[in-house]
Amino acid sequence: MQKKLLRFLALLFISGLFQTLLGCTNQPEPTPPLSPITSPEPGTPTVQEKMVSSTMVKPQFTELIDQDEFSTESLYSLLIAEIAGHRGRLDITLNQYLKQAEVTRDPKVVARANRIARYMHAPKPILDTARLWVDVEPDSIEARQVLAQQLMVFGLHEEALTHVDTLLRLSANINIDELIKSASRLNHSERDKLIQMVAQLSQKHSSNAPLLLAKGMLLEMNQQNPQALQSFVQTLKLEPNFIPALIAQARLLSRLERGKEALSLLFKAVKKHPKNVRLRLVYAQQLLLAKNLKEAENQLSVAQTLSPNDEKLLFSLGMIYIKNGLSAQARPYFEQLVKTGSNASNAHYYLAAIDEGTKHLNAALAHLHQVKSGRNLVGARIQIADILDQQNKTTEAINSLTKDQTTYPQFSSIFILAHSELLTNRKRYEESYQLLKQALLTYENHPQLLYRKAMVAEKLLKLDEMEEDLLNIIESNPQNASALNALGYTLADRSKKLDEALTYIVRAYALAPNDPAIIDSMGWIHYRLNDLKKALSYLRKAYEVMPDQEIAAHLGEVLWVSGHKEEAKTVLQESLKQNPDSEILNAVMTRFQL
């Protein structure tokens, strides 16, 4: 086909005639380029949401066909890509653009390939085209912003921060959202290295508030609270009206049990920024923590008045009440969402939780069956089985989970795990064991299935098999703190391999020092090693973080043996009030004749 004919077809395509011939309808609005954001207001659509709101990116082919250096093959490929896009074949569109981005290295083609990849939420193509875009157009701020963001998504922080450095030298905005999100997936030592890199960059760009805020949030993640608080204070000295920093500081003060200071900070901030909905939500949350329900409801009412038709805000209002145990106040917001039809699945999910909490189990089931999609779909299906089991309809519950494996094959292993847990809770250990053994023939070496099988094997006193399964998990992933802890604890509790047990638990503790289950194991192994002082130190800490019945039993036993008998009675009796059927608590109290 001649280049002149191609250009003619392209012009027809753009003018709308070609779409008419193909039977296409209206074109959607153009998708805006990705831009940096920092925690948008409730109700403000993010860039990705704006992209999703249209059915396809509007053609920009006019910008491409005027370039004489394009070969006939490239023009043809790009035209095919645009036609495919208008016919809903976005896979073809993306593939053609990815190919031509590499072939032509034309900045406009590369940029469009990247935007299409972002529209389709294709992580690797986004990264590859962003790298190419920066290579062919090094002065493009958008290209570097996208590349820095996507490198963070992939955990390539050092490379990402080099582009952040360039952006800051260009006086461009930066987005810390992905940095914080990806950092949450790191272990303590990895995060510490990232903190050092961000701190160095922050020193270099000492007047940049978002970077200093990022440093503070990373420090907070690593439990370095005094340093985090200092970073937030410094951020607000640089930029007193920086809302994300105000919120970060208030939340940290609240976590540090300095609620009055948090309230004072938020009161002043809301007074200064009366139209900021997000600030009012955080302030209301803090008022609820302070048991000031009347003023909290006032703030939430003002927030809704500021944004009356905002469905995201309705959801946020409902969730604030839910998280504070105020289900009755939460219900109207979720019911309103159900009526609008938007976000109805998530609304049904939380209405089910409210009904289950008030023991209206059939009503809860009715809501759960309305959860048809979204992030709570799997949880809803599992909760259906759980409620059926609560109603002593265990066979029906198992049948529901078995059917879900077929209906939602992509989540099959999760439903098998739920099925296993249901059987285990019913003390049908052998059935649970056989289910997992069979599942592992299909999902060979699946870490969660293998871990669950190890835990059931321990119940059946198949300790050699349990140890073998956990060692297989650890061999595949030496950073698996749960497997290390489970193996160490079981060896400490059920064997004489105490030195070996200590090694595994110490490794787990190094990976997750704030996990109460691992802190409990540290206490228990030291008890078994007859170091009562260390044992008490760890067990008190674990119980403070999570007053679980097993931790209470361990703490009570060690307190009793250490001579703190009155405190031991208090701990055990208080926990037994909350867990009257607890086997482990009753066993300890029987042993000590309490």
Secondary structure, DSSP 8 states (H G I E B T S, - for coil): --HHHHHHHHHHHHHTHHHHHHT--------------SS--TT---HHHHHHTSSS----THHHHT-TTS-HHHHHHHHHHHHHHHTT-HHHHHHHHHHHHHHH--HHHHHHHHHHHHHTT-HHHHHHHHHHHHHH-TT-HHHHHHHHHHHHHTT-HHHHHHHHHHHHHTT-----HHHHHHHTTS-HHHHHHHHHHHHHHHHHTTT-HHHHHHHHHHHHHTT-HHHHHHHHHHHHHH-TT-HHHHHHHHHHHHHTT-HHHHHHHHHHHHHHSTT-HHHHHHHHHHHHHTT-HHHHHHHHHHHHHHSTT-HHHHHHHHHHHHHTT-HHHHHHHHHHHHHH-TTHHHHHHHHHHHHHHTT-HHHHHHHHTT--SSTTHHHHHHHHHHHHHHTT-HHHHHHHHHHHHHHSGGGHHHHHHHHHHHHHHTT-HHHHHHHHHHHHHHSTT-HHHHHHHHHHHHHTT-HHHHHHHHHHHHHH-TT-HHHHHHHHHHHHHHSS-HHHHHHHHHHHHHH-TT-HHHHHHHHHHHHHTT-HHHHHHHHHHHHHH---HHHHHHHHHHHHHTT-HHHHHHHHHHHHHH-TT-HHHHHHHHHTT-
